[in-house]
C-alpha cells in the first residue's frame, strides 16, 4: 500500500529482567501517555528511525532486542503502521522536556499498564514478557546487489557491489548500530566485504562463509561459537542453510537483506528478517 504511514519506536527497559521498569512519555499535544515513537524520514531504515526517535524523545541511546508485534491504526483516514522493539539503554544524554514530550517516567509494568492511554500499548507490555528481555543478536547479511554473474569478466569472488548494492550497504550501516556487533565476519568475496564496510569496524574474513568453502557442520559451528553480538556477511546459497541449522527456521533473504537471530545461552529465541 503506497499511502501507508510508517513509524517506529521502542519499549525501553532497565533493571532486572524479573522486575523491569519501562520508559513511558507524556505528549502534551495529545495529553497521552505512550511509548517513544515517531514517523520515518524519507529513505530512512525503520530500525534507524526507532533509534533516532527514542534518542530524540528520551535522550537515551539504546540497543534493540526482539521485535514486538507492529501496531496498525487509522491516522487522519490513512492506515498507519508502527514497528516496535524491546530496547535497553546503553547511554543517557539526559531527558530534555519540549513541546512534543514534556515528561518521562520509569515505571513498573503494572504502573505502566495503569497509566498508558492506548490499549495497543498495553498489548506491547504483554508481548514484552513473552520471551527473555536480554538477548544476544547475531545479524546474518546477504550481500547487496552486484550486477550479473554472467556479465562479470573475471574471478567471481572479485565482483563488486553495483550502485544499488552500495546504497543497500549504506542503509545497512544505519541499522547495525541497533545491535552493536562486536565481531564482524565476512565471506572473502568482495561484494560481501563491501556490504559490511560502511559500518566502519574491522572485518574478519572467513572462507567457511563463502559459496565454495561452506560446510554444513563447520559453518554453523563457526557462528554458533560466537557469544557476543556479531554480524556475518555471506551469500544466498549459504545463508538459508545456516539460518535453518541455527534456528530451525526456513528463511530466505533477498540481496542486501539481513536476518537477526536473538539468542539466550546460545539458543535462538527469535528470528527477524529486514530489507535494506
C-alpha positions as CSV (number, residue, x, y, z in Angstrom):
1,X,0.0,0.0,0.0
2,X,1.7,3.2,-1.2
3,X,0.0,5.6,1.2
4,X,0.8,3.5,4.3
5,X,2.2,5.8,7.0
6,X,5.3,4.3,8.7
7,X,6.6,5.0,12.2
8,X,8.9,3.2,14.6
9,X,9.6,3.2,18.3
10,X,10.6,1.0,21.3
11,X,9.7,-0.2,24.7
12,X,12.8,0.7,26.7
13,X,13.5,-1.2,29.8
14,X,16.0,-1.1,32.7
15,X,16.7,-3.0,35.9
16,X,16.3,-6.7,36.4
17,X,14.6,-8.9,33.8
18,X,12.4,-10.4,36.5
19,X,11.1,-6.9,37.5
20,X,11.9,-4.4,34.8
21,X,10.9,-0.7,34.6
22,X,9.9,0.8,31.3
23,X,10.1,4.3,30.0
24,X,6.7,6.0,29.3
25,X,6.4,9.5,27.9
26,X,3.7,12.2,28.1
27,X,2.9,14.2,24.9
28,X,1.2,17.5,25.8
29,X,-0.3,18.0,22.3
30,X,-2.3,14.8,22.7
31,X,-2.4,14.7,26.5
32,X,-1.5,11.0,26.3
33,X,1.0,8.5,27.9
34,X,2.7,6.2,25.5
35,X,6.0,4.7,24.4
36,X,8.6,6.8,22.4
37,X,7.9,6.6,18.6
38,X,7.8,8.7,15.5
39,X,7.5,8.8,11.8
40,X,10.2,7.6,9.4
41,X,12.1,10.2,7.4
42,X,12.2,9.8,3.7
43,X,14.5,6.9,2.8
44,X,15.2,6.1,6.5
45,X,15.5,2.5,7.5
46,X,12.8,1.6,10.0
47,X,15.4,0.4,12.6
48,X,17.4,3.6,12.3
49,X,14.1,5.5,12.8
50,X,13.4,3.6,16.0
51,X,16.9,4.5,17.4
52,X,16.5,8.2,16.4
53,X,13.1,8.6,17.8
54,X,13.9,7.1,21.1
55,X,17.0,9.3,21.4
56,X,15.1,12.5,20.4
57,X,12.2,11.9,22.8
58,X,14.1,10.4,25.8
59,X,17.8,11.3,25.5
60,X,18.5,7.5,25.6
61,X,20.8,5.7,23.2
62,X,19.5,2.1,23.0
63,X,20.3,-1.3,21.6
64,X,17.4,-3.3,20.2
65,X,16.2,-6.7,21.4
66,X,13.4,-8.7,20.0
67,X,10.8,-7.1,17.7
68,X,7.4,-6.6,19.2
69,X,4.1,-7.0,17.2
70,X,3.6,-4.0,14.9
71,X,0.6,-1.7,15.7
72,X,-1.8,-0.7,13.0
73,X,-4.4,2.1,13.3
74,X,-6.0,4.9,11.2
75,X,-4.5,8.3,11.4
76,X,-6.3,11.1,9.6
77,X,-8.0,8.5,7.5
78,X,-4.8,6.7,6.5
79,X,-3.6,3.4,7.7
80,X,-0.5,3.8,10.0
81,X,1.9,1.0,11.0
82,X,4.2,1.5,14.0
83,X,7.1,-1.0,14.4
84,X,8.3,-1.6,17.9
85,X,11.2,-3.4,19.6
86,X,12.3,-4.2,23.1
87,X,15.2,-1.9,23.8
88,X,17.8,-1.5,26.5
89,X,19.5,1.9,27.2
90,X,23.3,2.0,26.9
91,X,23.8,5.7,27.3
92,X,21.7,8.6,28.7
93,X,22.2,12.2,27.5
94,X,19.5,13.3,29.9
95,X,15.8,13.9,29.3
96,X,15.1,17.4,28.0
97,X,11.3,18.4,28.1
98,X,10.0,20.1,25.0
99,X,6.7,20.9,23.2
100,X,6.4,17.3,21.9
101,X,7.4,15.4,25.1
102,X,7.2,17.1,28.4
103,X,7.6,14.2,30.9
104,X,9.3,10.8,31.1
105,X,8.6,8.3,33.8
106,X,10.3,5.0,34.6
107,X,7.5,2.6,35.8
108,X,7.0,-1.0,36.7
109,X,5.0,-3.0,34.2
110,X,1.9,-2.8,36.4
111,X,2.3,1.0,36.9
112,X,2.7,1.4,33.1
113,X,-0.3,-0.7,32.4
114,X,-2.5,1.6,34.6
115,X,-1.0,4.8,33.1
116,X,-0.8,4.1,29.4
117,X,-3.5,5.8,27.3
118,X,-3.9,3.2,24.5
119,X,-4.9,-0.4,24.7
120,X,-2.4,-1.3,22.0
121,X,0.4,-0.1,24.2
122,X,-0.8,-2.3,27.0
123,X,-0.6,-5.2,24.5
124,X,3.0,-4.4,23.9
125,X,3.6,-4.9,27.6
126,X,2.1,-8.4,27.3
127,X,4.3,-9.2,24.4
128,X,7.3,-7.9,26.3
129,X,7.1,-10.8,28.7
130,X,6.6,-13.5,26.1
131,X,10.3,-14.2,25.9
132,X,13.5,-13.1,27.6
133,X,14.2,-9.4,27.5
134,X,18.0,-9.6,27.3
135,X,19.2,-11.4,24.2
136,X,22.4,-11.6,22.2
137,X,22.0,-10.7,18.5
138,X,23.5,-12.4,15.5
139,X,22.9,-10.5,12.3
140,X,23.3,-12.6,9.1
141,X,23.6,-10.4,6.0
142,X,23.2,-11.3,2.3
143,X,25.5,-9.2,0.2
144,X,24.0,-6.3,-1.7
145,X,23.3,-6.1,-5.4
146,X,26.4,-6.8,-7.5
147,X,25.2,-7.0,-11.1
148,X,25.0,-10.2,-13.1
149,X,27.4,-13.0,-12.5
150,X,27.2,-13.9,-16.2
151,X,28.2,-10.4,-17.3
152,X,31.2,-10.2,-15.0
153,X,34.5,-10.8,-16.7
154,X,36.8,-12.2,-14.1
155,X,37.0,-14.1,-10.8
156,X,33.5,-14.1,-9.3
157,X,34.9,-13.5,-5.8
158,X,36.2,-10.1,-7.1
159,X,32.8,-9.0,-8.4
160,X,31.9,-5.7,-6.6
161,X,28.7,-4.1,-5.5
162,X,26.8,-2.1,-8.1
163,X,25.2,1.3,-7.4
164,X,22.1,-0.3,-5.8
165,X,24.3,-2.6,-3.7
166,X,26.3,0.4,-2.4
167,X,23.0,2.0,-1.4
168,X,22.0,-1.1,0.4
169,X,25.3,-1.2,2.2
170,X,24.8,2.4,3.3
171,X,21.3,1.6,4.6
172,X,22.6,-1.5,6.5
173,X,25.2,0.7,8.2
174,X,22.4,2.8,9.8
175,X,20.6,-0.3,11.1
176,X,23.6,-2.2,12.5
177,X,24.2,0.2,15.4
178,X,20.9,-1.1,16.8
179,X,22.7,-4.4,17.6
180,X,26.3,-3.1,18.3
181,X,28.1,-6.1,16.8
182,X,31.5,-6.6,18.4
183,X,32.6,-9.1,15.8
184,X,32.1,-8.8,12.0
185,X,32.7,-11.8,9.8
186,X,32.6,-12.0,6.0
187,X,32.9,-14.3,3.1
188,X,36.1,-13.5,1.2
189,X,34.0,-12.3,-1.8
190,X,34.4,-8.6,-2.4
191,X,30.7,-8.0,-2.6
192,X,30.2,-9.4,0.9
193,X,33.0,-7.4,2.4
194,X,31.8,-4.2,0.8
195,X,28.3,-4.7,2.2
196,X,29.7,-4.6,5.8
197,X,32.4,-2.0,5.2
198,X,30.2,1.2,5.8
199,X,29.6,0.1,9.4
200,X,33.2,1.1,10.0
201,X,34.5,-1.8,12.0
202,X,37.2,-4.4,11.4
203,X,36.0,-7.3,9.3
204,X,37.4,-10.8,9.8
205,X,37.5,-12.9,6.6
206,X,36.1,-16.4,7.0
207,X,36.3,-18.8,4.0
208,X,33.6,-21.0,5.6
209,X,31.1,-18.3,4.8
210,X,31.9,-18.5,1.0
211,X,29.9,-20.4,-1.5
212,X,32.8,-22.6,-2.4
213,X,34.0,-23.5,1.2
214,X,30.8,-23.6,3.2
215,X,30.4,-26.7,5.3
216,X,27.1,-28.0,6.7
217,X,28.7,-28.7,10.1
218,X,31.7,-26.3,10.3
219,X,29.9,-23.1,9.1
220,X,27.1,-23.2,11.7
221,X,29.6,-24.1,14.4
222,X,31.7,-21.0,13.4
223,X,28.9,-18.5,14.2
224,X,27.3,-20.6,16.9
225,X,30.5,-20.3,19.0
226,X,30.4,-16.5,18.9
227,X,28.8,-15.5,22.2
228,X,28.9,-11.7,21.8
229,X,26.8,-9.5,19.4
230,X,28.0,-10.3,15.9
231,X,27.3,-9.8,12.2
232,X,28.3,-12.0,9.3
233,X,28.1,-11.4,5.6
234,X,27.6,-14.2,3.2
235,X,25.6,-15.5,0.1
236,X,22.2,-16.5,-0.9
237,X,23.4,-20.1,-1.4
238,X,24.8,-20.2,2.2
239,X,22.5,-18.3,4.5
240,X,19.3,-20.3,4.3
241,X,21.0,-23.5,5.4
242,X,23.0,-21.6,8.0
243,X,19.8,-20.0,9.5
244,X,18.0,-23.3,9.5
245,X,20.9,-25.1,11.2
246,X,21.0,-22.4,13.9
247,X,17.2,-21.8,14.4
248,X,15.2,-24.5,12.6
249,X,13.6,-21.7,10.6
250,X,13.3,-21.6,6.9
251,X,14.3,-18.0,6.0
252,X,15.4,-16.8,2.6
253,X,16.9,-13.3,2.1
254,X,16.9,-11.0,-0.9
255,X,20.1,-9.3,-1.8
256,X,21.0,-6.7,0.7
257,X,18.6,-8.1,3.3
258,X,19.5,-9.4,6.7
259,X,18.2,-11.7,9.4
260,X,18.6,-11.1,13.2
261,X,18.8,-14.2,15.4
262,X,18.2,-13.3,19.0
263,X,19.9,-15.8,21.4
264,X,19.8,-16.7,25.0
265,X,22.5,-19.0,26.3
266,X,23.2,-20.0,22.7
267,X,19.6,-20.9,21.9
268,X,17.8,-18.9,19.3
269,X,14.5,-17.5,20.7
270,X,13.5,-15.1,17.9
271,X,14.3,-14.7,14.1
272,X,13.6,-11.5,12.3
273,X,14.1,-10.5,8.6
274,X,14.6,-7.0,7.2
275,X,15.2,-5.4,3.9
276,X,17.7,-2.5,3.2
